[in-house]
Amino acid sequence: MKKIIHVDMDAFYASVEIRENPSLLGKPVVVGGSPNSRGVVCAASYEARKYGVRSAIPCSLAKRLCPEAIFVYPNFPLYSSISQEIRAIFHSVTDLVEPLSLDEAYLDVTCNHFQESIATKLAEQIQRTIFQETNLTASCGVSYNKFLAKIASDWRKPNGIFVIRPKDAPKFLLELPIGKFYGVGKVTETKMKSLGIHKGKDLYLWNRDDLVFHFGKVGAFYYDIVRGVDNRNVNPTRERKSLGIEDTFSQDSKDANFLETKIESLVDGLEQRRLKRDIRGRSLTVKIKYSNFTVKSMTRTYTSWLEQKEEITSIAKDLFFQVWDHATSLRLLGIALGNLDRDNQDEDSPSLFDQMEV
């Protein structure tokens, strides 16, 4: 039986800014662009989250939700530097560390440098060491596989530890709201609820073939995880093939203005993920899916790194209007960076686009 810890820093970017400027302590801090810009929120302190401010929403909306919010422009070089300190702490515990981004990672502590058999004690040690060395807090999830550890780390935030033991997993998963299942985005959650799947116990009643019919190959993943099955290893040497983001629309559209705005929104989301993972690429792909589910894509590759949001936006729009036939409605848009910098990768991506929704 494996022992996996998922460590997730608490409101990482916002917490770093508060550490650097203690006068922000206890205040609603939003890390992102100006509230008068078209930028998106990168992170929000827990005081800001009480008002509904969260990552990836427009900064202008964050200002409306929380008029007293204090906006701070992100300092990614600082976040990256602190992330390296935190990873050094992880590696002092085990060699099997799989970073997901600057602020979270999986650790396989089945065998560890301290020969400690109780994973919870190691999680407590990691929390203490992170706080002592960085003055920042982290939350830890402990379980026997990656899926359950990931869910557990979010259960007692901030600065908490939650353990899902093998004997407790079945009951926990059956009562878990479907939107809390890692890998179930907002669009999938809505579809599941339309099919009568509101909790794990509803999902458990479906057979594998029916889930694959309604949700594609990821349906097999849903079948396994509701049964507590996740055989993925913590892999410290994975290479990400691409970094992507896509959006499935609530209604099909062929409105060029609407679609152009969607591209800008996707680029904002891609930029946030790129900076969080400290990744850059040399190629850009635009993917579209028509209302009849036909998929088309177009890629352009450059000799220099694509690192400027304005440049990526311009390229994405150019590619989009070349690949779209202008007459057929679309149900999905996606963009992805490829040919990534091999020195700045944190995570494997099994396909061109992440299995995530915005």
Secondary structure as GFF3:
##gff-version 3
##sequence-region A 1 358
A	DSSP	beta_strand	4	9	.	.	.	ID=ss1
A	DSSP	alpha_helix	12	20	.	.	.	ID=ss2
A	DSSP	three_ten_helix	22	24	.	.	.	ID=ss3
A	DSSP	beta_strand	29	32	.	.	.	ID=ss4
A	DSSP	beta_strand	41	44	.	.	.	ID=ss5
A	DSSP	alpha_helix	46	49	.	.	.	ID=ss6
A	DSSP	alpha_helix	59	65	.	.	.	ID=ss7
A	DSSP	beta_strand	70	72	.	.	.	ID=ss8
A	DSSP	alpha_helix	76	93	.	.	.	ID=ss9
A	DSSP	beta_strand	97	101	.	.	.	ID=ss10
A	DSSP	beta_strand	104	108	.	.	.	ID=ss11
A	DSSP	alpha_helix	119	134	.	.	.	ID=ss12
A	DSSP	beta_strand	138	143	.	.	.	ID=ss13
A	DSSP	alpha_helix	146	153	.	.	.	ID=ss14
A	DSSP	beta_strand	161	163	.	.	.	ID=ss15
A	DSSP	alpha_helix	169	175	.	.	.	ID=ss16
A	DSSP	three_ten_helix	178	180	.	.	.	ID=ss17
A	DSSP	alpha_helix	186	194	.	.	.	ID=ss18
A	DSSP	alpha_helix	200	204	.	.	.	ID=ss19
A	DSSP	alpha_helix	208	215	.	.	.	ID=ss20
A	DSSP	alpha_helix	218	225	.	.	.	ID=ss21
A	DSSP	beta_strand	243	253	.	.	.	ID=ss22
A	DSSP	alpha_helix	256	277	.	.	.	ID=ss23
A	DSSP	beta_strand	281	290	.	.	.	ID=ss24
A	DSSP	beta_strand	295	306	.	.	.	ID=ss25
A	DSSP	alpha_helix	309	323	.	.	.	ID=ss26
A	DSSP	beta_strand	330	340	.	.	.	ID=ss27
###
